[in-house]
Amino acid sequence: MPTASRLTNAEAGLTTAMSEVTAQLDAPGLATGDRMRLLQRQAELGDLRDELAVRRRRLGRPA
């Protein structure tokens, strides 16, 4: 099972990745294919965020 510090590092990396995807989605003139790829990545990152929240609860850590 991951340690609390590893979850913290994962959460930090996830926050960074989500910010980067959001910034790319906000770019003007984004092609449809690129937008769809970024939206898919955003959904994947959201799933990871949810999984981290589940792990946090299992470890008894507050959100």
N, CA, C and O atoms as a GROMACS GRO file, in nm:
protein
  252
    1MET      N    1   0.084  -0.118   0.000
    1MET     CA    2   0.000   0.000   0.000
    1MET      C    3   0.088   0.125   0.000
    1MET      O    4   0.189   0.127   0.070
    2PRO      N    5   0.054   0.229  -0.077
    2PRO     CA    6   0.135   0.349  -0.082
    2PRO      C    7   0.137   0.422   0.052
    2PRO      O    8   0.043   0.414   0.131
    3THR      N    9   0.244   0.491   0.076
    3THR     CA   10   0.253   0.570   0.199
    3THR      C   11   0.185   0.704   0.178
    3THR      O   12   0.157   0.744   0.065
    4ALA      N   13   0.160   0.773   0.288
    4ALA     CA   14   0.093   0.903   0.280
    4ALA      C   15   0.176   1.002   0.198
    4ALA      O   16   0.119   1.079   0.121
    5SER      N   17   0.309   1.000   0.213
    5SER     CA   18   0.392   1.094   0.138
    5SER      C   19   0.387   1.066  -0.012
    5SER      O   20   0.391   1.159  -0.092
    6ARG      N   21   0.378   0.940  -0.050
    6ARG     CA   22   0.366   0.909  -0.192
    6ARG      C   23   0.235   0.961  -0.248
    6ARG      O   24   0.231   1.009  -0.362
    7LEU      N   25   0.128   0.951  -0.171
    7LEU     CA   26   0.001   1.006  -0.217
    7LEU      C   27   0.010   1.157  -0.234
    7LEU      O   28  -0.044   1.213  -0.330
    8THR      N   29   0.078   1.223  -0.143
    8THR     CA   30   0.094   1.367  -0.152
    8THR      C   31   0.169   1.404  -0.279
    8THR      O   32   0.131   1.499  -0.348
    9ASN      N   33   0.274   1.331  -0.312
    9ASN     CA   34   0.349   1.356  -0.435
    9ASN      C   35   0.262   1.330  -0.557
    9ASN      O   36   0.266   1.406  -0.654
   10ALA      N   37   0.183   1.225  -0.552
   10ALA     CA   38   0.094   1.194  -0.664
   10ALA      C   39  -0.010   1.304  -0.682
   10ALA      O   40  -0.041   1.344  -0.794
   11GLU      N   41  -0.063   1.353  -0.570
   11GLU     CA   42  -0.162   1.459  -0.578
   11GLU      C   43  -0.101   1.587  -0.636
   11GLU      O   44  -0.166   1.657  -0.714
   12ALA      N   45   0.020   1.617  -0.598
   12ALA     CA   46   0.087   1.736  -0.651
   12ALA      C   47   0.110   1.723  -0.801
   12ALA      O   48   0.086   1.818  -0.876
   13GLY      N   49   0.155   1.606  -0.844
   13GLY     CA   50   0.176   1.584  -0.987
   13GLY      C   51   0.046   1.589  -1.065
   13GLY      O   52   0.042   1.640  -1.177
   14LEU      N   53  -0.059   1.538  -1.006
   14LEU     CA   54  -0.190   1.539  -1.071
   14LEU      C   55  -0.241   1.682  -1.086
   14LEU      O   56  -0.295   1.717  -1.191
   15THR      N   57  -0.223   1.762  -0.984
   15THR     CA   58  -0.265   1.903  -0.990
   15THR      C   59  -0.192   1.975  -1.102
   15THR      O   60  -0.252   2.052  -1.176
   16THR      N   61  -0.064   1.951  -1.113
   16THR     CA   62   0.016   2.014  -1.218
   16THR      C   63  -0.033   1.969  -1.356
   16THR      O   64  -0.052   2.052  -1.445
   17ALA      N   65  -0.054   1.840  -1.372
   17ALA     CA   66  -0.098   1.786  -1.502
   17ALA      C   67  -0.235   1.843  -1.539
   17ALA      O   68  -0.258   1.877  -1.655
   18MET      N   69  -0.326   1.852  -1.442
   18MET     CA   70  -0.459   1.906  -1.471
   18MET      C   71  -0.450   2.053  -1.512
   18MET      O   72  -0.522   2.096  -1.602
   19SER      N   73  -0.364   2.129  -1.447
   19SER     CA   74  -0.346   2.270  -1.482
   19SER      C   75  -0.291   2.285  -1.623
   19SER      O   76  -0.334   2.373  -1.698
   20GLU      N   77  -0.197   2.200  -1.658
   20GLU     CA   78  -0.138   2.206  -1.793
   20GLU      C   79  -0.242   2.173  -1.900
   20GLU      O   80  -0.247   2.240  -2.004
   21VAL      N   81  -0.324   2.073  -1.875
   21VAL     CA   82  -0.427   2.036  -1.972
   21VAL      C   83  -0.528   2.150  -1.986
   21VAL      O   84  -0.569   2.183  -2.097
   22THR      N   85  -0.568   2.209  -1.875
   22THR     CA   86  -0.662   2.321  -1.879
   22THR      C   87  -0.606   2.438  -1.958
   22THR      O   88  -0.676   2.499  -2.038
   23ALA      N   89  -0.479   2.469  -1.936
   23ALA     CA   90  -0.414   2.578  -2.010
   23ALA      C   91  -0.413   2.548  -2.160
   23ALA      O   92  -0.437   2.637  -2.242
   24GLN      N   93  -0.386   2.425  -2.197
   24GLN     CA   94  -0.385   2.388  -2.338
   24GLN      C   95  -0.524   2.396  -2.398
   24GLN      O   96  -0.540   2.436  -2.513
   25LEU      N   97  -0.626   2.357  -2.321
   25LEU     CA   98  -0.764   2.365  -2.370
   25LEU      C   99  -0.808   2.510  -2.391
   25LEU      O  100  -0.894   2.537  -2.476
   26ASP      N  101  -0.751   2.602  -2.316
   26ASP     CA  102  -0.786   2.744  -2.327
   26ASP      C  103  -0.717   2.813  -2.444
   26ASP      O  104  -0.747   2.928  -2.475
   27ALA      N  105  -0.624   2.744  -2.509
   27ALA     CA  106  -0.549   2.804  -2.619
   27ALA      C  107  -0.642   2.834  -2.737
   27ALA      O  108  -0.725   2.751  -2.774
   28PRO      N  109  -0.628   2.952  -2.796
   28PRO     CA  110  -0.710   2.986  -2.913
   28PRO      C  111  -0.667   2.902  -3.035
   28PRO      O  112  -0.550   2.866  -3.050
   29GLY      N  113  -0.763   2.873  -3.119
   29GLY     CA  114  -0.734   2.802  -3.243
   29GLY      C  115  -0.700   2.656  -3.227
   29GLY      O  116  -0.634   2.598  -3.314
   30LEU      N  117  -0.743   2.594  -3.120
   30LEU     CA  118  -0.714   2.453  -3.096
   30LEU      C  119  -0.793   2.367  -3.193
   30LEU      O  120  -0.915   2.382  -3.205
   31ALA      N  121  -0.726   2.278  -3.263
   31ALA     CA  122  -0.791   2.190  -3.360
   31ALA      C  123  -0.884   2.092  -3.289
   31ALA      O  124  -0.861   2.057  -3.173
   32THR      N  125  -0.987   2.050  -3.357
   32THR     CA  126  -1.087   1.960  -3.298
   32THR      C  127  -1.023   1.832  -3.246
   32THR      O  128  -1.055   1.788  -3.136
   33GLY      N  129  -0.935   1.772  -3.324
   33GLY     CA  130  -0.869   1.648  -3.281
   33GLY      C  131  -0.786   1.669  -3.155
   33GLY      O  132  -0.785   1.584  -3.065
   34ASP      N  133  -0.718   1.782  -3.149
   34ASP     CA  134  -0.638   1.813  -3.030
   34ASP      C  135  -0.728   1.836  -2.910
   34ASP      O  136  -0.696   1.792  -2.799
   35ARG      N  137  -0.839   1.906  -2.931
   35ARG     CA  138  -0.934   1.932  -2.823
   35ARG      C  139  -0.988   1.799  -2.768
   35ARG      O  140  -0.998   1.782  -2.646
   36MET      N  141  -1.022   1.708  -2.855
   36MET     CA  142  -1.076   1.579  -2.812
   36MET      C  143  -0.970   1.500  -2.734
   36MET      O  144  -1.002   1.437  -2.633
   37ARG      N  145  -0.846   1.504  -2.778
   37ARG     CA  146  -0.738   1.436  -2.708
   37ARG      C  147  -0.719   1.494  -2.569
   37ARG      O  148  -0.702   1.420  -2.472
   38LEU      N  149  -0.723   1.626  -2.559
   38LEU     CA  150  -0.707   1.692  -2.429
   38LEU      C  151  -0.826   1.666  -2.336
   38LEU      O  152  -0.809   1.648  -2.216
   39LEU      N  153  -0.946   1.663  -2.393
   39LEU     CA  154  -1.063   1.633  -2.311
   39LEU      C  155  -1.057   1.490  -2.258
   39LEU      O  156  -1.097   1.465  -2.144
   40GLN      N  157  -1.008   1.398  -2.339
   40GLN     CA  158  -0.991   1.260  -2.294
   40GLN      C  159  -0.889   1.254  -2.180
   40GLN      O  160  -0.911   1.186  -2.080
   41ARG      N  161  -0.778   1.327  -2.196
   41ARG     CA  162  -0.675   1.331  -2.092
   41ARG      C  163  -0.731   1.393  -1.964
   41ARG      O  164  -0.700   1.348  -1.853
   42GLN      N  165  -0.812   1.497  -1.978
   42GLN     CA  166  -0.873   1.561  -1.862
   42GLN      C  167  -0.964   1.461  -1.788
   42GLN      O  168  -0.965   1.458  -1.665
   43ALA      N  169  -1.038   1.381  -1.862
   43ALA     CA  170  -1.123   1.279  -1.801
   43ALA      C  171  -1.038   1.173  -1.729
   43ALA      O  172  -1.073   1.131  -1.619
   44GLU      N  173  -0.929   1.132  -1.790
   44GLU     CA  174  -0.840   1.034  -1.727
   44GLU      C  175  -0.781   1.089  -1.597
   44GLU      O  176  -0.773   1.018  -1.497
   45LEU      N  177  -0.740   1.216  -1.600
   45LEU     CA  178  -0.685   1.278  -1.480
   45LEU      C  179  -0.791   1.289  -1.371
   45LEU      O  180  -0.761   1.274  -1.253
   46GLY      N  181  -0.914   1.315  -1.410
   46GLY     CA  182  -1.023   1.320  -1.314
   46GLY      C  183  -1.045   1.184  -1.249
   46GLY      O  184  -1.072   1.174  -1.129
   47ASP      N  185  -1.034   1.078  -1.329
   47ASP     CA  186  -1.046   0.943  -1.274
   47ASP      C  187  -0.934   0.914  -1.174
   47ASP      O  188  -0.956   0.854  -1.069
   48LEU      N  189  -0.814   0.958  -1.207
   48LEU     CA  190  -0.701   0.940  -1.115
   48LEU      C  191  -0.723   1.018  -0.985
   48LEU      O  192  -0.694   0.969  -0.877
   49ARG      N  193  -0.774   1.140  -0.998
   49ARG     CA  194  -0.804   1.221  -0.880
   49ARG      C  195  -0.905   1.150  -0.789
   49ARG      O  196  -0.891   1.149  -0.667
   50ASP      N  197  -1.005   1.090  -0.852
   50ASP     CA  198  -1.106   1.016  -0.775
   50ASP      C  199  -1.045   0.896  -0.705
   50ASP      O  200  -1.078   0.867  -0.590
   51GLU      N  201  -0.956   0.825  -0.774
   51GLU     CA  202  -0.891   0.708  -0.714
   51GLU      C  203  -0.803   0.750  -0.596
   51GLU      O  204  -0.799   0.681  -0.494
   52LEU      N  205  -0.734   0.862  -0.609
   52LEU     CA  206  -0.654   0.911  -0.497
   52LEU      C  207  -0.742   0.946  -0.377
   52LEU      O  208  -0.703   0.923  -0.263
   53ALA      N  209  -0.859   1.001  -0.404
   53ALA     CA  210  -0.951   1.034  -0.295
   53ALA      C  211  -0.997   0.906  -0.224
   53ALA      O  212  -1.008   0.904  -0.101
   54VAL      N  213  -1.023   0.801  -0.300
   54VAL     CA  214  -1.063   0.673  -0.240
   54VAL      C  215  -0.949   0.620  -0.153
   54VAL      O  216  -0.973   0.575  -0.041
   55ARG      N  217  -0.828   0.624  -0.204
   55ARG     CA  218  -0.712   0.576  -0.127
   55ARG      C  219  -0.693   0.658   0.001
   55ARG      O  220  -0.661   0.605   0.107
   56ARG      N  221  -0.714   0.788  -0.012
   56ARG     CA  222  -0.702   0.874   0.105
   56ARG      C  223  -0.800   0.834   0.213
   56ARG      O  224  -0.765   0.825   0.331
   57ARG      N  225  -0.923   0.809   0.173
   57ARG     CA  226  -1.025   0.767   0.270
   57ARG      C  227  -0.988   0.635   0.333
   57ARG      O  228  -1.009   0.616   0.453
   58ARG      N  229  -0.934   0.543   0.255
   58ARG     CA  230  -0.894   0.413   0.308
   58ARG      C  231  -0.782   0.426   0.410
   58ARG      O  232  -0.774   0.349   0.505
   59LEU      N  233  -0.696   0.525   0.390
   59LEU     CA  234  -0.586   0.549   0.484
   59LEU      C  235  -0.630   0.633   0.604
   59LEU      O  236  -0.554   0.655   0.698
   60GLY      N  237  -0.753   0.680   0.599
   60GLY     CA  238  -0.804   0.760   0.709
   60GLY      C  239  -0.755   0.902   0.708
   60GLY      O  240  -0.754   0.969   0.812
   61ARG      N  241  -0.713   0.950   0.592
   61ARG     CA  242  -0.666   1.089   0.580
   61ARG      C  243  -0.781   1.176   0.534
   61ARG      O  244  -0.859   1.135   0.449
   62PRO      N  245  -0.794   1.296   0.590
   62PRO     CA  246  -0.899   1.387   0.544
   62PRO      C  247  -0.870   1.437   0.402
   62PRO      O  248  -0.756   1.440   0.358
   63ALA      N  249  -0.974   1.475   0.335
   63ALA     CA  250  -0.960   1.526   0.197
   63ALA      C  251  -0.898   1.662   0.193
   63ALA      O  252  -0.880   1.718   0.085
   0.00000   0.00000   0.00000
